[in-house]
């Protein structure tokens, strides 16, 4: 509801500055208001069609979410235009009606060109994931595991705008990187197994052992069904548990926990429990934790986790607006150390909402573990 109210207010602001202030023609204003209202309805429709067949709502999602991205950047530039208005008034006093309308047209034109160019660029970037390669030094890693690689993917958001063809492309990139293990750290889906199971099917072609943990969006999409379905694709679902990987006498633990939101989701038996995941582990042996939300790193530090791999933030996705994610999360993207624990936050492989990424290109990350 908050999102819909915010979007409605943003539409009103854009109409005021990009239509009403540009002309005195009542006919033009009515036409502009009607167009803005129709586009607003498209956004609302895209936001409330969860559970509808993805093929049926795909055109609406494209229209609604592309306009939402344009709307965001129109709003940003028009808001900056308020500073221009203040500066002109401060320097030259209250402008005449003709000068005021000329300034409004300049600001609105700049906003339109900037928004269209930014969203076009971001739409191209959003469809071009790339393989990022990072090395992580783990103090307790046995030399037998030096060079062990984990391909991290997150936030695919299967649904009307990300389908099976996209997943096949991701799988080809993963297999091309030849990792030793693959970590799918949540928000794989935005819909039910009945609607999206076919889209997820290409994940069965991943060559390396693959591990999955739930994200918050799984709990909007029938998490229990997905937890049951994914093993049929050869994916190991880690729900507050771990798996030992051995090379001779050396051991590396891959642990995974339910999402932070799981306990409040109402799904029986689901909830974040790192103690359960690590129970019985030799504390001298290294552990890699798969956990959707970076904010759980504080608990990982207290538990002696060596590396936490997370997603959730999309690296911001639409810079600079989504920098607000830092209100709730400690890191937007990248590799950061918290005491003895490394945290890697992937920008994600897909997108949510607008099929647009600005300042946050999608990634599949190949993490190479190194010993001392």
N, C-alpha and C positions, 0 to 999 in steps of 0.2 A: 504494500500500500504506500509506504514512504517513497519508493522508487517512482510509482505512478504519479504521486503528487508532485514530486520534484520535476519529473519530465513535463507535466502539465504547466508548471510555473515557468520552466525554461522555454516552452513553446510560446507562452504569453510574452515573455521578455523579448524573444527573437522577433515575434510579430511587431511588438512596439517599436523596436529599433530598426528592423530591416524592411518593414512595410509602412506602418503608420507614420513614422517620422519622415518618410521619403516623399510623400505626396499628400496633397489636400483633396485628391479625387475620391469621392465616396465610393464610386464604382470599383476603383482599383483596390481600395482598402477592403471592401467586402470580398472581392476575389482573392486577395492575399490571405484574409482571415480564413476563408473556406479552404484554401490549399493547406495552410498550416494546420487547421483542424483535421483534415483528412490524413495528413502525414502523422499527426499525433495519434489518430486512431490506428494507423498501421503499426506504430511503435507499441501501443497498448495491446494490440492483437498478438504481436510477436512475443510480448512478455507473458501473456496469459494462456498460451496454447500448449503448455506442458501436458503431456499425456496424449496429444493428438498424433495421428500417424505422421511420421517425419516427411514422407514424400508429399503428402497433401499440403502441409504447411510451409514447405520450403520456399515458395515464392513470397509468401507473406513475411517470413523471417528475413529474406534478403532485403526486401523493401523496407521493412520496419527497422532492422538493425543498421543497415547502411545509413538510413536517415538519422538514426540516433547518433551515429558517429559524426555525421555532418553537423547535427544540432549541437553536439558538445563543442566542436571547434568553432562554430558560429558564435556560441555563447562566450567562449574564451576570448575571441578577438573583439567581439562587441563590448565585453566587459573592459578590455584594455582601452577601447575607444572612449570609455567614460573618463579615463585619465586625460585623453586628448582634449575632450570637451572642457574639463576643469582647467587645463593649461591655457586653452584659448581664452576662456572667460577671465582667467587671472591676468593674462597679458593685455587683452584687448577689450575687456569689459563684456557686458551682455551683447551677444551678436544680434544682428537683424534677422528677420524671418528668412530672407533669401540666403544669408550666410549660414544660418543654422541648418537649413535644408541641404545646402551644398556640403557642409561638413558631415551631415548624416549620410549622404550618398557616398562620400569618400570612405567613411568608416564601414558602411554596409558592403560596399563593393570590395574593399580589402578583406572583410570577413568572409565573403562568399568565395573569393578566389583562394584564400588561404585554406578554408575548410575543404573545398573541392580538391585542391592539390594534395593536402595532407591525407585525406581519406583515400584518395586514389593510390598514393604511395603506400599507405599502410595496408591497403587491401592486397597489393602485390606482395609485400613483405610477409603478410600473415600466411601465405600459401607456400612459402619457401623455407621450411625448416633446415637447419644446418647442424652438422655434427661439431660440437664443442669438445675439445680435449683438455682435461685438467689432470694434474698429478697431485696426490694427497699423501703426505708423509705421516704414517701412523707409527707412533713410538713402540707399540707392543706387537706390531706385525712381524711374524716369523719370516725370515728371508725366503722360505719356501713359497710364500705368497707374494713376494716382490714382483710387481708387474701384473698382478691380478686386476682385471678390468670389469667395471660395472657400467652398463649403459643405463642411464637414468632418463625416464620419460614421465611426464605428468600432464594433467589438465588437457587431455585430448578432447573431452566434452563431445563424445559421439552424440549426434542428433541430426536435426534437419540440415545443418550446414557443414557437418563433418561426417563422412560416411565410410563405407567399406573400401572405396577406392583410395581415400586418404590413408586409411589404416594400412592398406597394402604398400603404399609408398613409404610409410614409416617403418614397416617391417623390413623392406628392402634396405633402407638406410641402416637399420640396426644390424642386420645380418652382414652387411658390407663392412661394418666396423669390427665384426668378429669378437664381441665381448665374451668374457667368461660367465657373466650373469647379467640379467636384465632386471631392473627395478621399476615397476609401474607404481608411482607413489600418489595414487588417488585421482579423483575426478575424471575417471575414464568415460563416464556416461552421463547423459541427461535424458533418461527415459528408461522404459522397462525392457526386460529381456525379450518379451514378445515383440516389441517394436525394433529393438536395436541388436538383438543377438546375432543376426546375419551380418551387420556392420562390423561386429567385433570378431567374427570368425577368422579373418586373416591373421589374428594374433597367434593362432595355432601353428603358423609357419615360422615363428621365431626359433632359431636354432639353439640358442643357449637356454639354460634353466632360467625360468622367469618367475618373479615374485610380485605379488600385488598386495597393497593395503588400501583400505577404503579412504575416500575423501568425503568432504561434507556433501557433495552433490550425489554421491551414491545413496545417501540417506533421504534424498528427495526422489529417488528413482527405483526403489525396491531393493535395498541393499542385501537383504537376505537371499533374494532370488539370484542376484549377481554373484554372491559368495558361493552359492551352490553351482552356478552355471560355469564360471571361469575355469575350474579344474577340468571340465570337459574339453577345454582348449589347451590343456597341458600347463596351465598357470597355477602356481602354488600360492594360495591365499594365506597370508600370515595375519592371524587375528590374535594379537597379544601372545605371540609364540615366536620361536626361532628355529633355524635349521643350521646344523653344523656342516661346514664344508671342510674336508680333510685333504691334506697333501702329505702323505707319510704320517709322521707324528704331529705335524702342525695342524692347528685348527683355526678357522675363521668362522665367526657366528654372524649369520644374517637374521636379524630380528625385525619384526613388524608389529605395529599396533593399530587398533581401530582409530578412526579420526576423533579429534577433540570433541566433536558434536555428537558422537555416537550415543552416549549415555542418555542425552536428552531427546533422542530421535524416536523413542518408543519401540525400537526394534529389540525384542527380548535377547538378553545376554550380550549385547553390544556395549562397548565402552572402552575408553583408553585405559590400559593397564600395563605399564612398562615393567612393574615388578613381576607380573606373571610371565611376561615375555622373556625375562632374563633369569627366572628362577632356575637354580641348579647349575648355572654357568660358572666355570672356573674364572674368577675375577682377573686372573693374569692373562686370559686369552682375549684377543681383540674382538669387538663387536661393531657391526655396521647396522644402524637402525633406520628402517624405512618408516617415515611418519609424514603424513600429508602436510601438516601445518608447521612452519618454522618456529612458531612461538613455544612449542613443546621442548625446545632445546634446553631450557632451564632444568627440566626433569632429566633430560639425557645427561647433562653435566653431573648432576647429583648421583646418577646411576653408574657413572664411569663409562659411558658410551664413547667410542673412539671417533666415529663419524656418523652424523645424521644426514640423511638425504630427504629433502622435502620439496614441495612445489607450492601450490595454492595461490601465490601472489601474481602469477603471470608476468612477473617482472614489471608490473605496472600496466602493461598492455597499451594504454592510451595516455602517453605522457603529454602534459604533466598532471592531468586530472587524477589519475589513479594512484598518485603518490600517497594518497590518503591511506593506502593499505599499511603504511608504516605506523599508523595509529595503533594497530592491533598486532603487527608482526615486527620482529626485530630487524629483519633483512628483506629487501625486495628480491635480490638475485645475487648469485656468486658464492664464493668460498670465503667463509669467515671463521675465525677461531674464537671459541668461548672457553677460556681456561684450557683444560686438557682435551676438549671436544671440538672437532671440526664440524661445521655446518655447511652443507652445500644446498643452495636453493636454486632449482632450475626455473627458468622463465616459462617453461611449459612448451608443449609440442603443438597444441591446438589453440583455441581461443574460446571465450564465452561471450555471448551477446554479439556485438558487431564483429564481422569477419575481417577485422582491421587490427594491425599492431603498429604502434608508433613509438620508436625508441626502445622497443623490446622485442627483437626478432625471436621467432620460435626456435627451439633447440632440442636436440637429442644429445645428451652429454655423456661422453666416454670418460669415466673417472678411473685413472690408473693408480692403484694403491702401491705405495713404496715403503720399504722397511729401512731402518737406519743402516 
